[in-house]
Amino acid sequence: MAAADLIVHNARVIAPDREFEGGVVVRAGRIAALFEGAPQETATETIDAGGLVLMPGLVDAHVHFSEPGRGHWEGFETGSRAAAAGGITTFVEMPLNAHPPTVNAAALALKQQAARVSVTDYALWGGLVDDNRADLSSLQQGGVVGFKAFMCTASDFPRVDAPLMRKGMRMIASLGSFLALHAEDEAMTDALTRTLRAAGRTDRAAWGEARPIAAELAAIDTALELAAETGARLHIVHVSSAAGIDRISAAKAAGISVTAETCPHYLFFDERDLERIGPLAKCAPPLRAPSEREALWERVLGGAVDVIASDHSPCLIEEKTAGDADIFKAWGGISGLQSTLPVLLTEGARRGLTLAAIAGMTATNPARLFGLDPQKGAIAVGADADLVIVDPEAEFTLAADDLLYRNRHSAYVGARFTGAVSRTISRGETIFAGGTVTALPGRGRRLDGPGLA
Ligand code: ZN
């Protein structure tokens, strides 16, 4: 047999059903074999992992690259380069924050055009908004891998109320797709925001008070009722509370098709960090109490969380400093694309989170959510050779200069981590190593949903 293209050896391999010391053989961009101990064949390129961990490249289910229209906030080139640095080999980009939002076929075509510069592979979400039910089918035909809607007001992405959700969910189910929901109750958050603002509240804590866990739970309850009624498959994004996860777990037990996502920032920060850091740590739902963070960790450790995604939501620094005097005026969203693995390695290690569980929540489960498995999301024979070598012992303090985001700010700057990405490999090609992105823009491939696939 001819020499393989690549062999990665001397690694602690995290495969779906086992962990072992050894490596992988890559041919034509795919994993051709796994081996324990030393490699038994030769390859054109050999990478000695130095005893470090070899995991599946991350499938980040939730990023906002804001292009077209707001490429100055991020864009696909800088976004995908930062993804590579974060160990992410596939990202799934959200339909909002771009202008226009991805809510019809024409907007999807613009998004697909903008995305062609990507360094990593990617897929795209479509949007369900208040007036685009006639467009859902053409979005599906255009290759989106899922639909996203907001139950509360978001800037320039019209929210859906319960009657509209019901109709949209029926339609999305009939298309064979699923709906991801930002679940915060509009009536509660709106009323609380008005009351706080009327009382002159502009302080950082007011943001959390305006969006309590009760608002998240009310929206999740509504969504789950509609899922039971319509049979549509749901994915609840960025759940910030243990009770929210518990609602979803109970629904699963009752036979409802629903998955739960949380984000590293709910597992790393708490509401005291919003006080300390300010607008850079503003997000929705907001950071919660320290006890809530620990309760959410218990759900993660207990296997109740399907997906951990960055919800990378960048903006200009001016959009953040705009909230220095009035937190309500700051852009809501945390730039965190490069921090998912460091957070999970650092905070997970001290709580007993296994590397296999990290691989499950950051790669295998999200790939399955979008139907990108078995091509993506696991170290398995036949899968794309999307790999990340991580050093779980490497200690570092995140500096703004480490960020490859177009706008180098993040709530995580200054945070101390134990666990770093050493090398990222996409379809057998090293795209990040030694702190540098080594691949050119445009090598990434778009992964289409069942409408086109
Ligand atoms: Zn988001």
Boltz pocket constraint, residues with backbone or C-beta under 6 A from the ligand:
constraints:
  - pocket:
      binder: B
      contacts: [[A, 62], [A, 64], [A, 94], [A, 311], [A, 312], [A, 313]]
      max_distance: 6.0
